[in-house]
Amino acid sequence: MTPIPPALNSAQVVRATLPNGLKVVIIPDRLAPVVTTQVNYLVGSAEAPEGFPGTAHALEHMMFRGSKGLDKDQLAAIGTQLGGGYNAFTTEDVTRYFYTAPARDLPVLLRIEALRMRGLTLSDKDWEKERGAIEQEVSRDLSSPAYRYMEQLQSLVFSGTPYAHDALGTRPSFDKTNAALLRKFYDQWYAPNNAVLIIAGDVNPVTALEQVRDIFGPLEKRTLPERQKITPKQPSAQTLTFPTDYPVGLATLAFPMPGRTAQDFATADILSDVLSSQRGALYDLVPQGKALETGFEYSPKKYGGFGIALAAFPKGGDSAKILAELRNVLNNIQKNGVPAELVEAAKKREIAQLQFAANSVEGLAGIWSDALTFNDQDSPWAAVKAYQDVTPEAVNKLAASLLNSAHTVAAILTPESSGKAVSEKGFGGAESFASPPDKPVKLPDWAEQALSALEAPVDEPAPSVKILSNGLKLIVWPAHVSHTVQLSGMVEHTPSLQQPKGKEGISAVTNALFSFGTMQHDRLAFQKALDDVPAWEDAGSSFYVQTQTRDFEKGVALLAENELHPAFPEKAFRIIQAQTAQTQAGVLLSPGYLFSRAIKKALVPHDDPTLREATPASIMSITHEDVLSYYQHAWRPDLTTIVITGDITPEKAREVVEREFGAWKNVGPRPDLDLPAIPLNKSSRATVPDKSNLQDEVILAQTLGLQVRNPDRYMLSLGNQVLGDGGFSSLLYKELRVKTGYVYSVGSHFSWGRTRANYSINYGSDPDKVGKAANLALKSLQNMQTYPVTAEELALAKASLLRSIPLQRASLSDIADEYLSLEELGLPLDTGNRAARAYYKATAADVQKAFKKWLRVDGMAEVVKGPQPTW
């Protein structure tokens, strides 16, 4: 019998239903001093008024525009000062609002949600502003071929039901929407008796529940409207076609499947896992050389769903042939069923995977929210009994019913070439962007009292570090929040320096071959060994394995077998080589690749090693012996770092890693993996046409003269929190979205390497707003150099960054990623502590000086992908 994880055990969870109907679930998790709140309103686009499919989505946006006692600027400032993540999403059935912040700030999060639950402002003026932003979001999503495909597929599978319309909404419906319509929807559905509040993290459940009662208790319940009944019908068979900007084509077959509340949902979920298995017939098309890749996606709503089987084919390939292969696989499964051992493996994995829920505070809150709202379950663990009861016979019976060609919607997504990037005269420096900064924001008293004090940073404890005799570095961070352990690792790798000339692409081919088994187990036998544990594993230049605590040694042994003794079979090499070459032929012509290449060419010298380009010819020139030699010299223990997190002691971790990786030897001299330093780039402009996009994607970028170890990096990061990395309160967000509606999203980022650094501003906008948005972005950047940030802005940025440091450790995966990133950059593992001390001591003058010294308003390279923009 599988033990119930404490975080999923109802006995460890505090529940209550307030007199006003608000359902509350509080789940303790001591992984980090962090808390996540998720308010789930049991309403989505399915309840939208006729002709206004985006109403629920529009209201979600307006929930960030202010309420009585908390205007939009205060809300943005509080969100930034909390240092966490806050956002929302709308589905057909549920609208969810989520915050993650330091655990001590739980009362602030609760008060925000209570004020929004009954006191939303919803003015016409605010809606007019938000309309522009949400229409930019529509343009962005409609620029995605995958979104357009899913939108049309959903309209067919759910024809005649409220699910036929995607939750995003449409521009025509938003043009007709007004504040009065949104107010009516809000008054009908946004009530405590139509909401579920989930709290997860490092909190005292008894105290937290008292806070919930004090803050939400005064809100009144409301009489809810009658809900529409959703009964999907079987679609008729048909074939769709879509042009895309992808480097490869996709053939898909979609069919209806049960929803999350259906009695046979668990059976459908197991069927989905079996269809996705690397031991299954669908995946087998890849090693046979019939498909570049395959997959299966199950998209369940509350009362209905659909599944999509897909296979990728090369640009210019035979789409009809691959579609026929897909049909053959599904027809055979419908007729003959699936192997019983794959059903049992899928059941074992689904149940074991629940053990990992507590390894992320946000993930834990999410799995509880999903169970109680979408699945109508008492807890996530309630699914275990349903999975245990699934039989191979039930799976085969469901497959025979679902995989019916009479109700299958086929689609071909065909790649189209982009035009070449067009270079134009550079810009910048011609205009003066000077203007006074905005006025400071006065927080409500309750927020001011909770957030005003800037506490001196406390150093995070150090992990356990051990360097093996062969040079491999082992970092261990014990965290006993679940009965699981995960190992994450990397072999430091710079393909642009390590790949032999004329053999570009060898790194990709080598990495792809790890999935074809080991010297001890062939591909299928190795996957079976992983299923038997069960373990989640991947090998290559980046690698990982996740297991339950009791199976950790087995999982690491299999990972080491794959990483150190890969089979690299010659037959598989020939298939992977051909597939990689075919894929690369499409990549070289795809808008996405040309966009990234245009950015790179604008920033680095013409002979820079990062401009080396894999081509079909270079890939086909690689031999099997080349791969074996490349692996032998590039995969070295003295370039390898392993991070182990979870339910384990440092002593046990060292014992296991020494046993499995200690005999690994270095071959030849250690390579130099550091890219050469580069000069500052010049201003330039380029456009990459993309016929599939309605909206333009824009990057303004420049190289920097400082390296990652320069302490000015901390001042730049602090200033960028004010400018563009501070979420809804950042200057760029205020100027480009809130005030003007030019964009839906905007941000600015520093990218650091061992020897290089870049700065970029990125946004998406309609073509006629590209130039306006760029000018406004540069104006904001110049203001950072011309004026010192205000005391309020500096305090807000400091609070945000200092409070965000523990939040970055609210997931075992995030902890591992942080240590691996520091190792890759050559930085000490206590860099977070050093950054915190630098932020705490920083002055406005320090920030302004760093921005004046290192950033160049007239040195931006501007690259646009999409329709021809207006400058």
C-alpha positions in Angstrom: 0.0 0.0 0.0 1.5 3.4 -1.0 1.9 5.7 2.0 0.0 8.9 1.8 2.3 11.9 1.7 1.7 14.3 4.7 0.9 17.2 2.3 -1.8 15.1 0.6 -3.1 13.5 3.8 -6.5 14.9 4.9 -5.4 14.3 8.5 -2.6 16.8 8.1 -4.7 19.4 6.3 -7.0 22.0 7.9 -10.4 22.6 6.2 -13.3 24.8 6.9 -16.4 26.3 5.2 -17.2 29.8 6.5 -20.8 30.7 7.2 -20.8 32.7 4.0 -19.9 29.6 2.0 -16.2 30.2 1.4 -14.4 26.8 1.3 -10.9 27.0 2.8 -8.1 24.4 2.7 -4.8 25.0 4.4 -1.8 22.6 3.7 1.4 23.0 5.7 4.7 22.6 3.8 8.0 23.6 5.5 10.1 23.5 2.4 10.8 27.3 2.6 9.4 30.3 4.5 7.0 30.9 1.7 3.2 30.8 1.3 1.0 30.5 -1.8 -2.7 31.5 -1.9 -5.0 30.5 -4.7 -8.5 31.8 -4.9 -10.6 29.7 -7.3 -13.9 31.1 -8.5 -16.0 28.3 -9.9 -16.9 30.2 -13.0 -15.2 30.6 -16.4 -15.9 31.3 -20.0 -18.6 28.6 -20.0 -20.9 31.0 -18.1 -20.1 34.0 -20.3 -23.1 35.8 -21.8 -24.1 34.8 -25.4 -21.9 36.7 -27.9 -19.3 37.7 -25.2 -17.1 34.7 -24.9 -14.2 36.6 -23.3 -16.2 38.1 -20.4 -14.6 35.9 -17.7 -11.2 36.7 -19.1 -11.9 40.4 -19.3 -13.0 40.4 -15.7 -9.9 38.5 -14.7 -7.9 41.5 -16.1 -10.0 44.0 -14.3 -9.4 42.3 -11.0 -5.9 43.9 -11.2 -7.4 47.4 -11.9 -8.3 48.2 -8.3 -11.0 47.8 -5.7 -12.5 49.9 -2.9 -9.6 50.5 -0.5 -7.0 49.3 -2.9 -6.4 51.1 -6.2 -4.5 49.6 -9.1 -1.2 51.5 -8.3 -1.4 50.3 -4.7 -2.1 46.7 -5.8 0.9 46.8 -8.2 3.2 48.3 -5.5 2.2 45.7 -2.9 2.6 42.9 -5.4 6.1 44.1 -6.2 7.1 44.8 -2.6 6.0 41.3 -1.6 8.7 40.0 -3.9 6.7 37.1 -5.1 4.7 36.0 -8.1 1.1 37.0 -8.6 -1.1 36.5 -11.6 -4.3 34.7 -12.7 -5.7 32.6 -15.5 -9.1 31.9 -16.9 -10.4 28.5 -18.1 -13.8 27.4 -19.3 -14.8 26.2 -15.8 -12.6 28.0 -13.2 -10.8 31.4 -12.8 -7.8 31.3 -10.5 -5.9 34.1 -8.8 -2.6 33.2 -7.2 0.0 34.9 -5.0 3.3 33.5 -3.7 5.1 35.6 -1.0 7.0 35.3 2.2 5.0 33.3 4.7 4.8 36.2 7.2 2.8 38.2 4.6 -0.1 35.9 4.5 -2.5 38.5 6.0 -1.6 40.9 3.2 -2.4 38.3 0.6 -5.8 37.5 2.2 -6.8 41.1 2.5 -6.0 41.7 -1.2 -8.2 38.8 -2.2 -11.1 39.8 0.2 -11.1 43.4 -1.1 -11.2 42.1 -4.7 -13.9 39.5 -3.9 -16.6 42.2 -3.2 -15.2 45.7 -3.8 -14.0 45.7 -7.4 -14.0 49.2 -8.9 -14.9 48.3 -12.6 -15.0 51.8 -14.1 -15.5 52.5 -17.8 -12.2 54.5 -17.8 -10.2 51.5 -16.5 -11.9 49.1 -18.9 -11.0 51.3 -21.9 -7.4 51.2 -20.8 -7.4 47.4 -20.2 -9.2 46.7 -23.4 -6.1 47.7 -25.4 -3.9 45.4 -23.4 -6.3 42.4 -23.6 -6.6 42.9 -27.4 -2.9 42.8 -27.6 -3.0 39.4 -25.7 -5.6 38.2 -28.3 -3.2 39.3 -31.1 -0.3 37.5 -29.5 -2.2 34.2 -29.1 -3.7 34.4 -32.6 -0.1 34.8 -33.8 0.5 31.2 -32.7 -0.4 28.5 -35.2 -0.8 26.1 -32.3 -3.3 28.3 -30.6 -5.3 28.8 -33.8 -5.3 25.0 -34.3 -6.5 24.3 -30.8 -9.1 27.0 -31.0 -10.6 25.5 -34.2 -10.3 22.0 -32.8 -12.1 23.0 -29.6 -14.9 24.6 -31.6 -15.5 21.3 -33.5 -15.1 18.8 -30.6 -17.4 20.9 -28.4 -19.8 22.3 -31.0 -23.1 23.4 -29.6 -21.8 23.7 -26.0 -20.2 26.7 -24.1 -16.8 24.9 -24.5 -16.9 25.6 -28.2 -15.4 29.1 -27.5 -11.9 29.3 -26.1 -11.7 31.2 -22.8 -9.5 33.9 -24.4 -12.3 35.8 -26.1 -12.3 37.7 -29.4 -11.6 41.3 -30.4 -15.2 41.9 -31.6 -16.6 40.7 -28.3 -14.2 43.0 -26.4 -15.1 45.9 -28.6 -18.8 45.4 -27.5 -18.0 44.8 -23.9 -18.5 47.6 -21.3 -18.0 48.0 -17.6 -21.8 47.4 -16.9 -21.6 44.0 -18.5 -18.5 43.1 -16.5 -20.2 44.4 -13.3 -23.2 42.2 -13.9 -21.0 39.1 -14.4 -18.9 40.0 -11.3 -22.0 40.5 -9.1 -23.4 37.2 -10.3 -20.4 34.9 -9.8 -17.8 36.5 -7.6 -19.0 35.6 -4.2 -17.5 33.6 -1.2 -20.0 30.8 -1.7 -18.7 30.3 -5.3 -15.0 30.2 -4.3 -12.4 27.8 -2.9 -9.4 29.3 -1.1 -6.2 27.2 -1.0 -3.3 28.1 1.3 -0.1 26.1 1.1 3.3 26.7 2.7 5.1 27.4 5.9 2.1 28.5 8.0 0.4 27.6 11.2 -2.9 26.2 9.9 -4.9 27.2 13.1 -3.6 30.8 13.0 -4.1 31.0 9.2 -7.7 29.9 9.5 -8.3 32.5 12.2 -6.9 35.2 9.8 -9.2 33.9 7.0 -12.3 34.1 9.2 -11.4 37.6 10.3 -10.8 38.9 6.8 -13.3 37.0 4.7 -16.0 36.4 7.3 -17.8 39.7 6.9 -18.3 39.1 3.1 -21.9 38.1 2.3 -22.9 35.1 0.2 -25.0 35.6 -2.9 -27.6 33.7 -4.8 -25.8 32.1 -7.8 -27.4 31.8 -11.2 -28.2 28.5 -12.7 -25.3 26.9 -14.5 -25.5 25.8 -18.1 -25.4 22.0 -18.6 -22.5 20.9 -20.8 -23.0 17.7 -22.8 -20.5 17.4 -25.6 -21.5 15.6 -28.8 -19.3 13.4 -31.1 -17.8 15.5 -33.9 -17.9 14.3 -37.5 -14.6 13.2 -39.1 -12.8 16.0 -41.1 -9.4 17.2 -42.0 -8.0 20.7 -41.2 -5.0 22.4 -42.6 -2.9 25.3 -41.1 0.2 27.1 -42.3 2.8 27.6 -39.5 6.1 29.2 -38.8 7.4 25.9 -37.3 10.6 24.3 -38.6 8.9 21.0 -39.1 5.4 19.9 -40.0 2.9 18.2 -37.7 0.2 15.6 -38.5 -2.4 15.2 -35.7 -5.4 13.1 -35.0 -7.8 14.4 -32.3 -10.8 12.7 -30.7 -13.2 13.4 -27.8 -12.3 12.0 -24.4 -14.0 12.1 -20.9 -13.8 15.2 -18.7 -12.3 15.5 -15.3 -15.5 14.7 -13.4 -16.4 11.7 -15.6 -16.5 8.3 -13.9 -13.9 6.9 -16.4 -11.5 9.9 -16.1 -8.9 7.8 -14.4 -9.1 5.2 -17.2 -8.8 7.9 -19.8 -5.8 9.3 -18.0 -4.0 5.9 -17.9 -4.8 5.5 -21.6 -3.2 8.8 -22.3 -0.1 7.8 -20.3 0.1 4.5 -22.3 -0.2 6.4 -25.6 2.6 8.7 -24.5 4.9 5.9 -23.3 8.3 5.5 -24.9 7.6 1.8 -24.9 4.4 2.3 -26.9 3.5 2.0 -30.6 3.1 5.7 -31.1 6.7 6.6 -29.9 8.0 3.6 -31.9 7.5 5.6 -35.1 10.6 7.7 -34.1 13.2 4.9 -33.8 11.8 3.4 -36.9 12.6 6.6 -38.7 9.0 7.2 -39.7 8.5 10.4 -37.6 10.9 13.1 -36.3 9.0 13.0 -33.0 5.7 11.9 -31.7 3.5 12.7 -28.7 0.0 12.5 -27.2 -1.7 15.3 -25.4 -4.8 14.9 -23.2 -6.7 18.1 -22.6 -9.6 17.5 -20.1 -12.0 20.2 -19.1 -14.4 19.6 -16.2 -17.2 18.1 -18.3 -15.5 16.9 -21.5 -12.1 16.7 -23.1 -10.1 15.7 -26.2 -6.9 13.8 -27.0 -4.4 14.6 -29.7 -1.9 12.2 -31.2 0.8 13.9 -33.2 3.8 13.1 -35.3 6.3 15.5 -36.8 7.6 15.3 -40.3 10.4 17.3 -42.1 9.7 20.4 -44.0 8.6 19.3 -47.5 7.9 15.8 -46.3 5.0 13.6 -47.1 2.2 14.7 -44.7 -0.3 12.1 -46.1 2.2 9.3 -45.3 2.8 10.3 -41.7 -0.9 10.9 -41.2 -1.6 7.3 -42.5 1.1 6.0 -40.0 -0.7 7.8 -37.2 -4.1 6.3 -38.2 -2.5 2.8 -38.4 -1.2 3.1 -34.9 -4.5 4.3 -33.4 -6.6 1.8 -35.5 -4.4 -1.1 -34.3 -4.8 0.0 -30.7 -8.6 0.4 -31.1 -8.8 -3.1 -32.5 -6.2 -5.0 -30.4 -5.8 -2.9 -27.3 -2.6 -1.9 -25.5 -0.1 -4.1 -23.5 -1.3 -4.9 -20.0 2.2 -4.2 -18.7 2.1 -0.6 -20.0 -1.2 -0.1 -18.2 0.2 -1.3 -14.9 3.4 0.8 -15.4 1.2 3.9 -16.0 -0.8 3.3 -12.9 2.3 2.9 -10.8 3.7 6.1 -12.1 0.6 8.2 -11.6 0.3 7.1 -8.0 4.0 7.6 -7.3 4.0 11.0 -8.9 1.7 12.3 -6.3 4.5 11.9 -3.8 6.3 14.8 -5.5 3.6 17.3 -4.9 5.1 18.8 -1.7 8.4 19.5 -3.5 7.0 22.8 -4.7 4.9 25.1 -2.6 3.1 26.5 -5.7 2.8 23.1 -7.1 1.2 21.8 -3.9 -1.4 24.5 -3.9 -2.1 23.9 -7.6 -2.7 20.2 -7.2 -5.1 20.8 -4.3 -6.9 23.5 -6.3 -7.3 21.2 -9.3 -8.6 18.4 -7.2 -11.3 20.4 -5.5 -12.4 22.6 -8.4 -11.9 20.8 -11.7 -12.1 17.2 -10.5 -14.7 17.6 -7.7 -12.5 15.5 -5.4 -12.0 15.7 -1.7 -8.2 15.7 -2.0 -5.5 14.9 -4.6 -5.0 11.6 -2.9 -8.6 10.7 -3.7 -7.5 9.9 -7.2 -5.3 7.0 -6.0 -8.3 4.6 -5.5 -9.6 5.4 -9.0 -6.1 4.7 -10.5 -5.8 1.5 -8.6 -9.1 0.3 -9.9 -8.2 0.8 -13.6 -7.7 -2.5 -15.4 -6.2 -3.3 -18.8 -9.6 -4.4 -19.9 -11.2 -1.1 -19.0 -8.4 0.8 -20.9 -8.9 -1.3 -24.0 -12.7 -1.0 -23.8 -12.3 2.8 -23.6 -9.8 2.9 -26.4 -12.1 0.8 -28.7 -14.8 3.4 -28.1 -12.7 6.6 -28.3 -10.4 5.8 -31.2 -13.2 5.8 -33.7 -12.2 7.2 -37.1 -15.8 8.4 -37.7 -15.3 11.0 -35.0 -11.6 11.8 -35.5 -10.5 15.3 -36.5 -7.3 15.2 -38.5 -5.0 18.2 -39.1 -1.9 19.0 -41.0 0.3 21.9 -39.8 2.6 22.7 -42.7 5.7 24.9 -42.2 6.1 28.0 -44.4 9.4 29.8 -44.9 10.1 33.2 -43.6 11.5 35.9 -45.7 15.1 36.9 -45.0 15.9 39.4 -42.2 15.9 42.9 -43.6 18.6 45.2 -42.1 17.9 48.9 -41.8 19.6 52.0 -40.6 20.0 52.0 -36.8 18.1 54.3 -34.5 18.6 55.9 -31.1 20.0 59.1 -29.8 18.0 61.4 -32.0 15.3 62.2 -29.5 15.4 63.5 -26.0 13.5 61.3 -23.6 13.7 63.3 -20.5 10.6 63.6 -18.3 10.0 63.7 -14.5 9.4 60.5 -12.7 5.9 59.4 -11.5 4.5 60.4 -8.1 5.0 57.9 -5.3 2.3 55.5 -4.2 0.8 55.7 -0.7 -0.1 52.2 0.5 -3.2 51.5 2.7 -2.4 51.5 6.4 -2.7 47.7 6.7 -0.2 47.2 3.9 2.1 49.9 5.1 2.3 48.4 8.6 3.1 45.0 7.3 5.5 45.9 4.5 7.2 49.2 5.4 10.1 47.8 7.4 13.0 46.6 5.3 14.6 43.8 7.3 18.3 43.2 7.1 19.0 40.0 5.1 19.7 36.8 6.9 22.2 34.5 5.2 20.8 31.2 3.7 22.6 28.2 5.1 25.1 26.6 2.9 24.6 23.2 1.1 26.9 20.3 1.6 29.6 20.3 -1.1 32.0 17.4 -1.9 34.5 17.2 -4.8 35.2 13.6 -5.8 38.7 12.5 -6.7 37.9 12.6 -10.4 36.8 16.3 -10.1 33.0 15.8 -10.1 31.3 18.3 -7.8 28.4 17.1 -5.6 26.1 19.5 -3.9 23.5 18.2 -1.5 20.5 20.1 -0.1 18.4 17.9 2.2 14.7 18.7 2.5 12.4 16.2 4.2 9.0 17.5 2.9 8.1 14.4 1.0 9.4 10.9 0.5 11.2 11.7 -2.7 14.7 12.6 -3.9 15.8 14.2 -7.1 19.2 14.4 -8.8 20.0 17.1 -11.3 23.2 17.5 -13.1 25.1 19.0 -16.0 28.3 18.4 -18.0 29.5 21.9 -18.8 29.3 22.2 -22.5 30.0 25.0 -25.1 29.2 23.3 -28.4 30.3 26.4 -30.5 33.8 25.9 -29.1 33.9 22.1 -28.8 32.3 20.9 -32.1 34.9 20.0 -34.7 34.8 22.3 -37.8 32.5 21.0 -40.4 30.8 18.8 -37.9 28.4 21.4 -36.5 25.3 19.6 -35.1 27.3 16.8 -33.5 26.3 17.9 -30.0 22.6 17.7 -30.8 23.0 14.2 -32.4 25.0 12.9 -29.5 22.5 14.2 -26.9 19.6 12.6 -28.9 21.3 9.2 -28.8 21.1 8.8 -25.1 17.5 7.7 -25.3 18.4 4.6 -27.3 19.5 2.5 -24.3 22.8 1.5 -22.7 25.5 -1.1 -23.1 23.5 -3.3 -20.7 19.9 -2.6 -21.7 18.5 -1.8 -25.1 16.0 1.1 -25.5 12.9 -0.8 -24.5 14.6 -2.8 -21.7 15.9 0.4 -20.2 12.5 2.2 -20.3 11.0 -0.9 -18.7 13.7 -0.8 -15.9 12.7 2.9 -15.3 9.0 2.0 -15.2 9.7 -0.8 -12.8 11.3 1.5 -10.2 9.4 3.9 -11.1 11.9 6.6 -12.0 11.8 9.7 -14.1 15.1 10.0 -15.9 16.9 11.8 -18.7 20.6 11.7 -19.7 22.8 13.9 -21.8 24.8 17.1 -21.2 22.0 17.9 -18.8 20.6 15.0 -16.8 18.3 14.1 -14.0 16.5 11.4 -12.1 13.6 11.6 -9.7 12.4 8.7 -7.5 10.7 8.0 -4.2 13.2 7.9 -1.3 13.2 4.1 -1.1 14.1 3.8 -4.8 16.8 6.4 -5.0 19.8 4.0 -5.3 18.0 2.1 -8.1 17.3 5.4 -10.0 20.8 6.7 -9.7 22.2 3.4 -10.8 20.1 3.5 -14.0 21.0 7.2 -14.6 24.7 6.4 -14.3 24.4 3.4 -16.6 22.8 5.7 -19.2 25.1 8.7 -18.7 28.4 6.7 -18.5 27.7 3.7 -20.7 25.3 4.8 -23.5 24.8 2.3 -26.3 24.9 4.8 -29.1 23.9 2.0 -31.6 25.0 2.6 -35.1 21.5 1.9 -36.6 20.0 4.5 -34.2 22.8 6.9 -35.1 21.9 6.8 -38.8 18.2 7.4 -38.0 18.9 10.3 -35.6 21.4 11.8 -38.0 18.9 11.9 -40.9 16.1 13.2 -38.7 18.4 15.9 -37.2 19.4 17.0 -40.7 15.8 17.0 -41.9 14.7 19.1 -38.9 17.6 21.5 -39.3 16.7 22.1 -43.0 13.4 23.5 -41.7 14.9 25.3 -38.7 17.2 27.3 -41.0 14.2 28.8 -42.8 11.9 29.2 -39.8 11.0 32.7 -38.6 11.9 31.8 -35.0 15.4 30.8 -35.9 16.0 33.7 -38.2 14.7 36.0 -35.4 17.2 34.6 -32.9 20.0 34.6 -35.5 19.2 38.3 -36.4 19.5 39.2 -32.7 22.8 37.3 -32.4 24.3 38.9 -35.6 23.4 42.3 -34.3 25.3 41.8 -31.1 28.5 39.8 -31.9 31.3 40.1 -34.4 30.9 38.4 -37.8 33.5 35.7 -37.0 32.2 34.9 -33.5 32.1 31.2 -32.7 28.4 31.5 -31.6 27.5 32.2 -35.2 28.7 28.8 -36.3 25.7 27.1 -37.8 24.6 23.5 -38.1 23.4 22.7 -41.6 22.1 19.5 -43.2 25.5 19.1 -44.9 27.5 19.4 -41.7 25.2 17.0 -39.9 25.3 14.4 -42.6 29.1 14.6 -42.6 29.2 13.3 -39.0 30.2 9.7 -38.6 29.4 7.2 -35.9 33.1 7.3 -34.8 32.9 11.1 -34.6 30.0 10.8 -32.1 31.9 8.2 -30.0 35.0 10.5 -30.0 33.0 13.6 -29.2 31.3 11.9 -26.3 34.6 10.6 -24.9 36.2 14.0 -24.8 33.3 16.3 -24.0 31.7 14.2 -21.2 34.1 14.5 -18.3 33.7 14.3 -14.5 35.8 17.4 -13.9 33.2 19.4 -16.0 30.3 17.8 -14.1 28.2 19.0 -11.3 25.5 17.0 -9.5 22.9 18.5 -7.2 20.8 16.3 -5.0 17.7 17.7 -3.2 15.0 16.0 -1.1 14.6 13.3 1.5 18.2 12.2 1.9 21.3 12.9 4.1 24.5 14.3 2.6 26.3 11.1 3.7 23.9 8.9 1.9 24.0 11.0 -1.2 27.8 10.9 -1.3 27.8 7.2 -0.8 25.5 6.6 -3.8 27.2 9.1 -6.1 30.7 7.8 -5.2 29.6 4.2 -6.0 28.0 5.1 -9.3 30.1 7.9 -10.7 33.4 7.6 -8.7 35.2 5.4 -11.3 34.4 7.8 -14.2 37.7 9.0 -15.7 38.8 12.1 -17.6 40.2 11.6 -21.0 42.7 14.1 -22.5 43.3 17.7 -21.4 40.4 19.8 -20.0 38.9 22.0 -22.7 38.5 25.8 -22.4 34.8 26.4 -22.5 34.9 30.2 -22.1 33.8 32.3 -25.1 36.1 35.2 -26.0 35.1 38.7 -24.8 33.4 40.8 -27.5 33.2 44.6 -28.2 30.1 46.7 -27.7 27.6 46.4 -30.5 26.4 49.2 -32.6 22.8 50.5 -33.1 21.0 48.6 -35.8 17.5 47.5 -36.9 16.3 44.3 -38.6 12.9 42.9 -39.5 12.1 39.1 -39.8 8.9 38.6 -41.7 6.5 36.0 -40.3 3.2 35.6 -42.2 1.6 33.6 -39.4 1.9 36.4 -36.9 -0.8 39.1 -36.4 1.4 40.8 -33.7 5.0 41.8 -33.8 7.5 40.4 -31.4 10.2 43.0 -30.6 13.6 42.8 -28.9 15.8 45.8 -28.1 19.2 44.5 -27.1 22.8 45.5 -26.5 26.0 44.0 -25.2 27.5 45.1 -21.9 31.1 45.9 -21.0 31.0 44.3 -17.6 31.3 40.6 -16.6 29.3 38.6 -14.2 31.7 38.9 -11.3 31.6 42.7 -11.4 29.6 43.9 -8.3 27.9 46.6 -10.4 25.7 43.7 -11.6 23.8 44.0 -8.3 23.1 47.7 -8.9 21.9 47.0 -12.4 19.6 44.2 -11.2 18.2 46.5 -8.5 17.6 49.3 -11.1 16.1 46.9 -13.5 13.6 45.9 -10.9 12.3 49.5 -11.1 12.5 49.7 -14.9 11.2 46.4 -16.3 11.6 43.4 -14.1 9.3 44.5 -11.4 6.1 43.1 -12.8 3.0 45.2 -12.8 4.7 48.1 -10.9 7.7 48.5 -13.3 8.1 51.7 -15.3 7.9 49.9 -18.6 4.7 48.1 -17.7 3.1 51.4 -16.5 4.2 53.3 -19.6 3.7 50.7 -22.4 0.6 48.9 -21.0 -1.2 50.7 -18.3 -1.0 54.2 -19.6 -1.0 53.6 -23.4 -2.1 50.0 -24.0 0.6 49.7 -26.7 1.5 46.2 -25.5 0.1 43.3 -23.6 3.4 42.3 -21.8 6.8 44.0 -21.6 9.9 43.3 -19.6 13.6 43.9 -19.5 16.3 41.5 -18.6 20.1 41.0 -18.1 21.6 37.9 -19.5 24.9 36.8 -17.9 27.6 34.4 -19.1 31.1 33.8 -17.8 32.7 36.3 -20.2 29.7 38.1 -21.8 26.6 40.0 -20.8 23.6 41.4 -22.6 20.7 43.6 -21.8 17.3 43.5 -23.5 13.8 44.9 -23.6 11.2 42.7 -25.1 7.5 43.2 -25.9 4.8 42.3 -28.3 2.5 44.8 -30.0 0.4 45.5 -33.1 2.6 46.6 -36.0 1.3 50.2 -35.8 2.4 50.5 -32.2 6.0 49.0 -32.5 7.7 52.4 -33.0 5.7 54.2 -30.3 6.4 51.4 -27.8 10.1 51.4 -28.7 10.5 55.2 -28.2 8.6 55.0 -24.9 10.8 52.1 -23.7 14.0 54.0 -24.5 12.6 57.1 -22.8 12.1 55.1 -19.7 15.6 53.7 -19.9 17.1 57.2 -20.3 15.2 58.4 -17.3 17.0 55.8 -15.2 20.3 57.5 -16.3 19.1 61.0 -16.1 17.3 60.9 -12.7 18.0 58.9 -9.6 15.2 56.5 -8.7 13.0 57.9 -6.0 13.3 56.8 -2.4 10.0 55.0 -2.8 11.1 53.2 -6.0 14.3 52.2 -4.4 12.6 50.9 -1.3 10.1 49.0 -3.4 12.8 47.4 -5.5 14.9 46.4 -2.5 11.9 44.9 -0.7 11.0 43.0 -3.8 14.4 41.5 -4.4 15.2 40.8 -0.8 11.8 39.1 -0.3 12.2 37.2 -3.5 15.4 35.4 -2.4 13.7 32.8 -0.2 10.9 32.5 -2.8 13.5 31.2 -5.3 14.0 28.2 -3.0 10.3 27.3 -2.7 10.8 24.3 -5.0 13.4 21.5 -5.0 13.8 22.0 -8.7 14.4 25.7 -8.3 17.1 25.0 -5.6 18.9 22.6 -7.9 18.6 25.0 -10.9 20.1 27.8 -8.8 23.1 25.9 -7.8 23.7 24.5 -11.3 23.4 28.1 -12.7 25.9 29.4 -10.3 28.3 26.6 -11.1 27.9 27.3 -14.8 28.7 31.0 -14.3 31.7 30.2 -12.1 30.1 32.1 -9.1 30.2 31.0 -5.5 27.3 29.2 -4.1 26.6 31.9 -1.5 26.0 34.5 -4.3 22.4 34.9 -3.1 23.6 36.1 0.3 26.1 38.5 -1.3 23.4 39.9 -3.6 21.1 40.4 -0.6 23.7 42.4 1.3 24.5 44.5 -1.8 20.8 45.3 -2.3 20.3 46.2 1.3 23.1 48.8 1.3 22.5 50.3 -2.2 21.7 53.9 -2.7 19.8 55.6 -5.6 23.1 57.2 -6.6 24.7 53.7 -6.9 21.9 52.6 -9.2 22.0 55.7 -11.4 25.8 55.5 -11.7 25.7 51.9 -12.8 23.0 52.6 -15.4 24.9 55.6 -16.8 28.2 53.6 -16.9 27.0 50.4 -18.5 23.9 51.0 -20.6 23.6 52.9 -23.9 20.3 54.3 -25.0 21.8 54.9 -28.4 23.3 51.4 -28.6 20.3 49.3 -29.0 19.9 46.7 -31.7 16.2 46.4 -32.6 14.9 43.2 -34.1 11.2 42.6 -35.0 9.5 39.4 -36.0 6.1 39.5 -37.7 4.2 41.9 -40.0 6.0 45.0 -41.3 6.0 47.4 -38.3 5.4 51.1 -38.2 8.4 53.0 -36.8 
